[in-house]
Amino acid sequence: VDPSQVLIDIGEEQGVKNGDSFVAFTVGDEILHPATGKHIGWKKEILQELKVVSTEKTMSNVVKIRSQSTKQLNPGDFVISR
């Protein structure tokens, strides 16, 4: 297994193509509005920039192209298209 390659659960059904770029991130602490105390989001830490090298119907194989953190990718981390 090549540690630079990762599988993501987004594929051709969602329009992913070879060469597409993604960012992997993890979610941290809750962000609260300073005046109201209401939830307004979550802190996010970008972990890796990823590039699609092959696709299937419901998943894609991506390679890590740039680290943005000292933390490693873990199952359950999130990805968004770039």
Z-matrix of the N, CA and C atoms (Angstrom, degrees):
N
C 1 1.457
C 2 1.526 1 108.62
N 3 1.314 2 115.69 1 131.27
C 4 1.463 3 121.81 2 178.94
C 5 1.532 4 108.95 3 -85.67
N 6 1.337 5 119.12 4 116.20
C 7 1.467 6 120.41 5 -177.20
C 8 1.524 7 114.07 6 -66.64
N 9 1.337 8 117.74 7 -12.85
C 10 1.464 9 119.24 8 177.95
C 11 1.524 10 111.59 9 -83.59
N 12 1.346 11 117.56 10 -9.18
C 13 1.462 12 121.11 11 -179.67
C 14 1.524 13 110.76 12 -103.09
N 15 1.333 14 115.35 13 144.07
C 16 1.459 15 122.84 14 -176.62
C 17 1.521 16 107.82 15 -138.31
N 18 1.325 17 117.37 16 145.41
C 19 1.460 18 121.92 17 172.76
C 20 1.518 19 108.92 18 -99.56
N 21 1.336 20 115.98 19 136.24
C 22 1.461 21 120.72 20 174.35
C 23 1.520 22 108.39 21 -121.00
N 24 1.328 23 116.52 22 152.33
C 25 1.460 24 121.23 23 -175.08
C 26 1.528 25 112.85 24 -91.25
N 27 1.313 26 115.67 25 40.66
C 28 1.462 27 123.54 26 175.13
C 29 1.520 28 105.70 27 -129.17
N 30 1.340 29 116.92 28 128.38
C 31 1.452 30 118.64 29 -175.35
C 32 1.514 31 113.75 30 -140.82
N 33 1.330 32 114.85 31 -152.96
C 34 1.459 33 121.92 32 -175.85
C 35 1.524 34 112.57 33 -57.89
N 36 1.340 35 117.38 34 -35.11
C 37 1.471 36 119.93 35 178.99
C 38 1.525 37 111.94 36 -60.33
N 39 1.325 38 117.68 37 -26.60
C 40 1.462 39 121.93 38 178.59
C 41 1.530 40 111.63 39 -98.17
N 42 1.329 41 117.43 40 8.75
C 43 1.458 42 121.34 41 176.01
C 44 1.519 43 115.41 42 87.78
N 45 1.321 44 117.85 43 12.89
C 46 1.467 45 120.79 44 -179.64
C 47 1.526 46 110.02 45 -72.67
N 48 1.351 47 115.72 46 138.77
C 49 1.466 48 122.28 47 178.82
C 50 1.528 49 109.25 48 -129.88
N 51 1.326 50 115.60 49 157.33
C 52 1.467 51 120.41 50 174.44
C 53 1.522 52 109.28 51 -54.34
N 54 1.318 53 116.37 52 137.66
C 55 1.457 54 121.65 53 179.80
C 56 1.518 55 114.27 54 92.82
N 57 1.348 56 118.13 55 -13.69
C 58 1.464 57 120.25 56 177.96
C 59 1.525 58 110.02 57 -61.74
N 60 1.330 59 115.65 58 151.18
C 61 1.465 60 121.61 59 179.94
C 62 1.520 61 110.79 60 -110.21
N 63 1.327 62 115.13 61 143.59
C 64 1.455 63 122.52 62 177.09
C 65 1.516 64 108.84 63 -134.64
N 66 1.314 65 115.86 64 162.10
C 67 1.457 66 123.06 65 172.96
C 68 1.522 67 107.03 66 -123.00
N 69 1.327 68 116.35 67 130.87
C 70 1.463 69 121.74 68 175.12
C 71 1.522 70 108.09 69 -97.33
N 72 1.338 71 115.51 70 136.39
C 73 1.458 72 119.22 71 179.73
C 74 1.518 73 110.68 72 -144.69
N 75 1.307 74 115.02 73 162.54
C 76 1.456 75 122.11 74 175.11
C 77 1.518 76 107.98 75 -118.22
N 78 1.312 77 115.66 76 153.12
C 79 1.460 78 121.65 77 -178.75
C 80 1.523 79 108.83 78 -101.60
N 81 1.328 80 114.86 79 133.51
C 82 1.461 81 120.31 80 -179.21
C 83 1.514 82 112.20 81 -110.05
N 84 1.313 83 115.30 82 -131.51
C 85 1.462 84 121.94 83 -174.44
C 86 1.524 85 112.73 84 -69.30
N 87 1.307 86 114.47 85 153.45
C 88 1.462 87 122.14 86 175.87
C 89 1.530 88 109.17 87 -70.17
N 90 1.339 89 116.29 88 144.33
C 91 1.462 90 121.86 89 175.27
C 92 1.524 91 107.44 90 -106.15
N 93 1.322 92 115.88 91 125.11
C 94 1.459 93 121.76 92 179.28
C 95 1.520 94 109.64 93 -111.00
N 96 1.330 95 115.86 94 143.68
C 97 1.460 96 121.25 95 176.86
C 98 1.530 97 107.68 96 -63.92
N 99 1.338 98 117.66 97 130.84
C 100 1.466 99 119.40 98 -174.63
C 101 1.533 100 114.38 99 -64.56
N 102 1.324 101 117.59 100 -30.49
C 103 1.469 102 119.56 101 -177.96
C 104 1.525 103 112.34 102 -90.20
N 105 1.344 104 116.60 103 -41.13
C 106 1.466 105 119.27 104 -174.23
C 107 1.519 106 113.26 105 -96.35
N 108 1.324 107 116.72 106 -20.75
C 109 1.460 108 119.88 107 -176.72
C 110 1.518 109 113.58 108 76.80
N 111 1.337 110 117.18 109 3.49
C 112 1.469 111 120.94 110 -179.27
C 113 1.528 112 111.13 111 -78.71
N 114 1.311 113 114.26 112 149.52
C 115 1.469 114 121.57 113 177.17
C 116 1.529 115 109.66 114 -63.91
N 117 1.337 116 116.62 115 128.58
C 118 1.468 117 119.56 116 176.59
C 119 1.526 118 112.73 117 -124.87
N 120 1.319 119 117.64 118 -2.88
C 121 1.459 120 119.05 119 177.75
C 122 1.511 121 111.72 120 160.63
N 123 1.331 122 113.52 121 -166.09
C 124 1.462 123 121.92 122 -179.29
C 125 1.517 124 109.03 123 -132.80
N 126 1.324 125 117.08 124 144.37
C 127 1.458 126 120.57 125 172.68
C 128 1.520 127 107.81 126 -69.35
N 129 1.324 128 116.44 127 138.79
C 130 1.461 129 122.00 128 -179.97
C 131 1.526 130 109.23 129 -122.38
N 132 1.318 131 115.17 130 140.49
C 133 1.460 132 120.46 131 175.37
C 134 1.518 133 108.30 132 -119.77
N 135 1.335 134 116.41 133 117.17
C 136 1.462 135 120.44 134 177.70
C 137 1.520 136 108.39 135 -71.61
N 138 1.342 137 115.25 136 130.50
C 139 1.460 138 121.23 137 -177.67
C 140 1.524 139 112.68 138 -101.52
N 141 1.329 140 116.58 139 -48.62
C 142 1.470 141 121.56 140 -173.34
C 143 1.521 142 110.19 141 -148.36
N 144 1.316 143 115.59 142 149.38
C 145 1.458 144 121.34 143 164.54
C 146 1.522 145 105.99 144 -96.54
N 147 1.336 146 116.25 145 137.08
C 148 1.462 147 122.53 146 -173.21
C 149 1.519 148 110.72 147 -126.56
N 150 1.342 149 116.70 148 151.37
C 151 1.464 150 122.02 149 177.00
C 152 1.522 151 108.62 150 -131.57
N 153 1.340 152 116.32 151 133.44
C 154 1.464 153 122.16 152 -178.53
C 155 1.524 154 109.62 153 -74.20
N 156 1.356 155 115.71 154 129.82
C 157 1.464 156 120.82 155 177.49
C 158 1.528 157 112.07 156 -112.84
N 159 1.330 158 117.86 157 -18.98
C 160 1.465 159 120.85 158 174.05
C 161 1.520 160 108.65 159 -160.49
N 162 1.332 161 115.03 160 152.35
C 163 1.462 162 119.84 161 -178.51
C 164 1.515 163 110.67 162 -129.48
N 165 1.310 164 114.36 163 155.46
C 166 1.452 165 123.87 164 169.60
C 167 1.519 166 106.52 165 -132.43
N 168 1.308 167 115.97 166 -178.30
C 169 1.459 168 120.56 167 -175.29
C 170 1.533 169 112.30 168 -55.27
N 171 1.330 170 117.15 169 -47.41
C 172 1.465 171 119.94 170 -173.55
C 173 1.529 172 114.17 171 -122.34
N 174 1.329 173 117.79 172 10.12
C 175 1.464 174 119.53 173 177.97
C 176 1.519 175 110.24 174 -153.70
N 177 1.322 176 114.49 175 164.66
C 178 1.465 177 120.99 176 178.49
C 179 1.519 178 109.36 177 -137.48
N 180 1.324 179 114.50 178 149.23
C 181 1.456 180 122.07 179 173.56
C 182 1.525 181 106.58 180 -98.41
N 183 1.323 182 116.49 181 124.57
C 184 1.462 183 121.13 182 -179.00
C 185 1.524 184 109.41 183 -122.29
N 186 1.320 185 115.82 184 156.00
C 187 1.462 186 120.91 185 173.59
C 188 1.525 187 108.25 186 -113.82
N 189 1.322 188 114.47 187 148.02
C 190 1.459 189 120.86 188 176.85
C 191 1.524 190 107.86 189 -76.86
N 192 1.333 191 116.56 190 125.02
C 193 1.464 192 118.66 191 -179.90
C 194 1.527 193 112.77 192 -109.71
N 195 1.328 194 117.89 193 -21.35
C 196 1.466 195 119.48 194 178.51
C 197 1.524 196 109.47 195 -160.70
N 198 1.325 197 116.31 196 128.80
C 199 1.467 198 121.30 197 175.01
C 200 1.517 199 109.16 198 -83.07
N 201 1.322 200 115.70 199 140.23
C 202 1.460 201 121.64 200 175.85
C 203 1.527 202 110.97 201 -116.50
N 204 1.336 203 116.53 202 0.39
C 205 1.460 204 121.52 203 -175.12
C 206 1.525 205 108.88 204 -152.29
N 207 1.314 206 115.49 205 160.94
C 208 1.461 207 119.74 206 173.13
C 209 1.522 208 111.05 207 -83.01
N 210 1.337 209 117.32 208 -11.63
C 211 1.467 210 121.28 209 178.77
C 212 1.525 211 110.21 210 -75.55
N 213 1.318 212 115.88 211 149.19
C 214 1.462 213 122.48 212 178.04
C 215 1.524 214 110.39 213 -88.85
N 216 1.330 215 116.29 214 155.98
C 217 1.463 216 120.73 215 171.49
C 218 1.518 217 108.88 216 -68.74
N 219 1.332 218 115.73 217 143.01
C 220 1.456 219 121.71 218 178.43
C 221 1.516 220 109.76 219 -134.80
N 222 1.336 221 117.33 220 152.76
C 223 1.468 222 119.17 221 173.31
C 224 1.532 223 109.01 222 -53.46
N 225 1.318 224 115.81 223 135.45
C 226 1.459 225 120.31 224 -179.17
C 227 1.515 226 114.20 225 97.98
N 228 1.349 227 118.14 226 -13.11
C 229 1.459 228 119.35 227 173.17
C 230 1.525 229 108.08 228 -66.12
N 231 1.308 230 116.78 229 161.12
C 232 1.456 231 122.52 230 -174.36
C 233 1.526 232 111.22 231 -102.35
N 234 1.343 233 116.47 232 155.10
C 235 1.462 234 121.66 233 172.44
C 236 1.519 235 109.21 234 -131.65
N 237 1.324 236 115.39 235 144.52
C 238 1.459 237 121.69 236 173.52
C 239 1.523 238 107.64 237 -133.54
N 240 1.338 239 115.49 238 151.47
C 241 1.465 240 118.83 239 178.96
C 242 1.517 241 109.13 240 -74.82
N 243 1.309 242 114.25 241 153.01
C 244 1.458 243 120.88 242 -179.77
C 245 1.479 244 111.00 243 -97.81
